[in-house]
Amino acid sequence: MAENSREYEVGDCINAGGNAVVHECFDRLSGDAYAIKFQVELRDNRPQRFDQEVELLRSFEDPHIIGYVSDGVVTGIRQRSPPRHGHAGQPHSTARKEQIPFVILQRASKSLSELGRVIN
């Protein structure tokens, strides 16, 4: 559950990178669509950097910046890719429950790659 006590249903993946994955999500009560970003890389200082990002997003009230909706932490098991040079027969991951931070944002009308095609 998010900090704003709303419940959201996670939908399709919008994009993924080295530190996070973004899915569409829907407010279960209103049906409104948002984007939810899960911080899936939890090593080193990445959780602290994600917390700083959330704090920055909370502080902005600018129509040119994607709007903050809520944030929180969910307990889950991250899916990990098998190692590139693993040995046959060895387990590829140690699945364990982890606290995965997330932030919910307003949906953008276009992705950065789509905007780049428009500009070029």
SELUMLO-912568 format. One line per 5 residues: number of its first residue (from 1); their letters; for each residue x, y, z of N, C-alpha, C. Coordinates in steps of 0.1 Angstrom, whole numbers. Each point is the difference from the previous one (the first is absolute). Layout:
! residues N
NUM	a	X:Y:Z:X:Y:Z:X:Y:Z; ... $
***
This chain:
! residues 120
1	maens	8:-12:0:-8:12:0:9:12:0; -5:10:-7:8:13:-1:-2:8:13; 9:10:1:0:9:11:-14:8:1; -6:2:-11:-13:7:0:-12:-9:3; 3:-12:5:-10:-10:4:-9:-5:-12 $
6	reyev	4:3:-12:-8:-5:-12:6:-13:-4; -8:-8:-7:5:-13:-5:1:2:-16; 10:-6:-5:3:1:-15:2:-14:-5; -5:-2:-12:2:-12:-7:11:2:-11; 11:-8:1:11:2:-9:-3:-7:-14 $
11	gdcin	3:8:-11:-3:-5:-13:13:-3:-8; -1:2:-12:11:-4:-9:13:9:2; 11:-6:-3:13:7:1:1:11:-11; 3:12:4:2:11:-9:15:0:-5; 9:-1:10:14:0:-3:8:-6:12 $
16	aggna	13:-3:-3:8:-6:10:15:5:-2; 7:2:10:14:4:-1:8:-8:10; 12:4:3:9:-7:8:-3:1:15; -7:11:4:-4:2:14:-15:-2:3; -8:2:-9:-14:0:2:-8:-5:-11 $
21	vvhec	-13:-3:3:-9:-4:-11:-13:8:2; -6:4:-11:-12:8:1:-12:-7:-7; -11:-1:8:-12:-6:-5:-11:10:0; -10:-3:-8:-13:8:2:-7:-5:12; -7:8:7:-8:-5:11:-13:8:0 $
26	fdrls	-10:-6:7:-14:6:0:-5:1:15; -5:12:3:-6:1:13:-13:-9:1; 0:-9:9:-11:-10:1:-14:7:2; 0:11:7:-13:7:2:-4:8:-11; 8:9:-6:-4:9:-10:3:-5:-14 $
31	gdaya	9:-10:-2:4:-5:-13:10:9:-7; 4:11:6:10:9:-6:13:-7:-3; 6:3:-11:13:-6:-4:12:8:4; 10:-6:5:12:6:4:12:-9:-4; 12:5:3:12:-8:-2:6:-3:14 $
36	ikfqv	5:-13:2:6:-3:12:14:-5:-3; 9:6:7:15:-3:-1:4:-8:12; 5:-12:-3:6:-9:11:15:1:-1; 6:3:12:15:0:0:4:-15:3; 5:-6:-10:3:-15:1:15:-2:3 $
41	elrdn	8:10:-3:15:-2:4:1:6:14; 4:-9:9:0:4:14:14:-1:6; 10:-1:-8:14:0:5:5:14:2; 11:1:9:7:12:2:-9:11:4; 1:12:-6:-7:12:4:-13:2:-8 $
46	rpqrf	-4:-10:-8:-11:2:-9:-13:3:7; -3:-7:11:-12:3:8:-1:15:5; 12:5:4:1:14:5:-2:9:-11; 5:-3:-12:-2:9:-12:-14:0:-4; -7:-11:1:-14:-1:-4:-8:8:10 $
51	dqeve	3:0:13:-7:8:10:2:15:-3; 12:4:-4:3:14:-4:-9:4:-12; -1:-9:-10:-8:2:-11:-15:2:4; -5:-8:8:-14:1:5:-2:14:7; 10:3:9:-1:13:7:-1:12:-10 $
56	llrsf	9:-1:-10:0:11:-10:-14:0:-8; -5:-11:-4:-12:-1:-7:-12:6:9; 1:-3:13:-11:5:9:1:16:0; 12:5:-1:1:15:2:-4:8:-12; 0:-6:-12:-3:7:-13:-15:2:-1 $
61	edphi	-4:12:-4:-13:3:-5:1:8:-12; 3:-7:-11:3:7:-13:-7:-8:-11; -8:7:-8:-7:-7:-11:9:-7:-10; 13:3:0:9:-6:-10:7:-12:6; -3:-4:12:7:-11:7:-11:-10:4 $
66	igyvs	2:-13:-3:-9:-10:3:-4:0:15; -13:0:3:-5:2:14:1:-12:8; 5:3:13:0:-11:10:-14:-3:5; -3:-12:2:-13:-5:6:2:-6:13; 9:-9:2:2:-7:13:12:-9:-1 $
71	dgvvt	4:-6:11:11:-9:0:-2:-10:11; 9:-10:1:-1:-10:10:10:-11:-2; -3:-11:7:9:-12:-1:-9:-12:0; 4:-9:-9:-8:-13:-1:10:-11:2; -5:-11:7:8:-12:2:-2:-8:-13 $
76	girqr	11:-4:-6:-1:-9:-11:13:-7:-3; 0:-8:-10:11:-8:-4:4:5:-14; 13:5:-1:4:5:-13:4:-11:-9; -4:1:-13:4:-10:-10:14:4:-5; 9:-9:1:14:3:-5:3:-8:-12 $
81	spprh	8:6:-9:5:-7:-11:11:-10:4; 1:-11:-7:11:-9:3:14:6:-3; 10:-4:7:13:5:-3:5:-3:-14; 7:8:-6:5:-2:-14:9:-12:-1; 8:-2:10:10:-11:-1:-2:-10:11 $
86	ghagq	-13:-3:3:-3:-9:11:4:-14:-4; 1:-9:10:3:-14:-2:-13:-8:-1; -1:-9:-9:-12:-8:-1:-3:-7:14; -13:-1:3:-4:-6:12:0:8:13; 7:12:-1:0:9:12:-13:9:0 $
91	phsta	-6:3:11:-11:8:1:4:14:-5; -9:7:-7:3:13:-6:-3:11:9; -8:-2:10:-3:11:9:-4:-6:14; 1:9:10:-4:-4:13:-13:9:3; -11:-6:-3:-13:7:2:-3:2:15 $
96	rkeqi	-1:13:3:-4:3:14:-8:13:0; -9:1:9:-9:12:1:9:12:3; -3:11:-7:7:13:2:-10:11:1; 4:11:6:-8:12:1:4:8:-12; -10:2:-10:3:7:-12:-7:13:0 $
101	pfvil	8:11:0:-7:14:0:-6:3:-14; -10:8:0:-6:4:-12:-5:15:1; -2:6:-11:-6:13:-1:-11:0:-11; -11:6:3:-11:1:-10:0:15:-6; -1:1:-13:1:12:-7:-11:2:-10 $
106	qrask	-3:12:-3:-10:2:-11:6:-6:-13; -8:-4:-9:5:-6:-13:4:11:-9; 11:-2:-7:4:9:-11:-8:-3:-12; -2:10:-8:-7:-1:-13:8:-8:-10; 13:1:1:9:-6:-9:13:-4:7 $
111	slsel	7:-10:-5:13:-4:6:11:10:-6; 11:0:7:11:8:-5:5:-4:-14; -1:-13:-3:4:-5:-13:-10:5:-11; -13:0:4:-10:5:-10:2:15:-2; 3:7:11:3:15:-2:12:2:-8 $
116	grvin	10:-8:1:12:2:-8:-3:-2:-15; -9:-9:-3:-4:-2:-14:-7:12:-6; -8:6:9:-8:12:-4:10:12:-3; 10:1:9:9:12:-1:9:-2:-12; 5:-12:-3:9:-2:-11:-7:1:-13 $
***
